[in-house]
Amino acid sequence: MALFKKRTVGKPGEWYYCLEHKKVEEGPDCPAKNRFGPYGSREEASRAMETARERNLEWETDPKWHDAPKTDQHPD
């Protein structure tokens, strides 16, 4: 008996953005490794890539997420 059951049917109202097919799907039709979500609406899922770009930019420019620059240390 399998320890974990594969969930093939999504719940109504769960929206995902499939990275492989580049489309919005209701319920998880594709494997988790190929999708973003769940989102509360089709609209939110359709903006998944834009949301990811915005969040990446925020993280890249947030000084709390960057360590101090390392000094170049050469062995003598």
C-alpha positions as MATLAB code, in Angstrom:
seq = 'MALFKKRTVGKPGEWYYCLEHKKVEEGPDCPAKNRFGPYGSREEASRAMETARERNLEWETDPKWHDAPKTDQHPD';
ca = [
       0.000    0.000    0.000;
       1.323    3.419   -0.915;
       2.223    5.699    1.923;
       1.081    8.788    0.044;
      -1.741    8.859   -2.447;
      -1.197   10.788   -5.647;
      -3.731   13.576   -5.819;
      -4.920   13.710   -9.389;
      -8.143   15.682   -8.979;
      -8.008   19.226   -7.700;
     -10.469   21.011   -5.527;
     -12.853   23.382   -7.274;
     -11.590   26.909   -6.819;
      -7.902   25.963   -6.630;
      -6.050   27.552   -9.504;
      -2.508   26.814  -10.632;
      -0.156   28.098  -13.298;
       1.552   25.253  -15.174;
       5.151   26.152  -15.991;
       5.454   23.380  -18.578;
       2.286   24.166  -20.565;
       2.299   27.913  -19.739;
      -1.391   27.947  -18.905;
      -3.800   28.312  -15.990;
      -5.363   25.104  -14.688;
      -8.126   24.523  -12.176;
      -6.911   21.882   -9.779;
      -3.469   20.322   -9.979;
      -3.459   18.664  -13.392;
       0.346   18.701  -13.659;
       3.001   17.575  -11.149;
       3.893   19.992   -8.332;
       7.397   20.507   -9.755;
       5.811   22.097  -12.850;
       3.370   24.518  -11.262;
       2.879   27.601   -9.114;
      -0.072   27.771   -6.781;
      -2.621   27.290   -5.502;
      -4.170   30.679   -6.143;
      -7.604   31.821   -5.061;
      -8.747   32.807   -8.539;
      -8.060   32.278  -12.216;
      -6.960   35.927  -12.422;
      -4.312   35.464   -9.716;
      -3.009   32.310  -11.399;
      -2.819   34.063  -14.766;
      -0.477   36.638  -13.170;
       1.796   33.964  -11.626;
       4.871   34.767  -13.720;
       4.454   38.517  -13.216;
       4.035   38.003   -9.467;
       7.174   35.832   -9.382;
       9.180   38.517  -11.251;
       7.956   41.207   -8.839;
       8.844   39.104   -5.781;
      12.261   38.216   -7.183;
      13.008   41.887   -7.768;
      11.910   42.737   -4.217;
      14.162   40.012   -2.775;
      17.118   40.974   -4.965;
      16.934   44.593   -3.838;
      16.152   43.921   -0.149;
      19.309   44.546    1.902;
      18.094   42.131    4.609;
      18.499   39.225    2.154;
      22.101   39.941    1.219;
      25.171   39.128    3.250;
      27.968   41.615    3.491;
      30.310   41.337    0.518;
      33.144   38.921    1.128;
      36.644   40.240    0.864;
      38.849   38.599   -1.705;
      41.148   36.336    0.293;
      44.088   34.749   -1.453;
      46.229   32.084    0.224;
      49.793   33.264    0.767;
];
